[in-house]
């Protein structure tokens, strides 16, 4: 669980709680889980994990039944981005007045932005006709 943003990225920590079902009837002995950013971790005994690191993250998990059958490791991949973009430079400069209507307006962000989302975030007031 976590807060899923509009672009499929999580904007908060992500927590996972795992359960297992044993179709052979011997019962579940243990659940194993791990999380990292390199997809190289080896699952250890546990049934939950919380991930807080921004970027691409991987959760690997598997279960072991009472007969000793170890499930193949499964994988869940997701991206966390908790840092809001920052406008790092504008043209014309902040709080400028008496700007000609033909003056191009440039906004620069601290990270890559979805073009439609960025354009929809701005408005010009009063409207220019």
Secondary structure, 3 states (H helix, E strand, C coil): CCCECCCCCECCCEEEECCCCCCCCCCEEEEEEEEECCCCCCCEECCEEEECCCEEEEEEEEEEECCCCECCCEEEEEEECCCCCCEEEEECCCCCCCCCCCCCCEEEECCCCCHHHHHHCCCCCCCCC
